[in-house]
Amino acid sequence: MYAIVDIAGKQFKVAKDQYIYAPKMEGEAGANVSFDKVLLLDNNGSVEVGAPTVKV
């Protein structure tokens, strides 16, 4: 399972328990975050594309 998310106007491919380095995010290193701009979601081959975002 992975998702494409928009963070500060840039797109990132993210997966569960993955560490990413993204610009302009507030919070402490290692803290959990949630994303409200999910552009694409792939759940084991079942792909959902947002228009413009996926409703989760």
Secondary structure, 3 states (H helix, E strand, C coil): CEEEEEECCEEEEECCCCCCCCCCCCCCCCCCCCCCCEEEEEECCEEEECCCCCCC
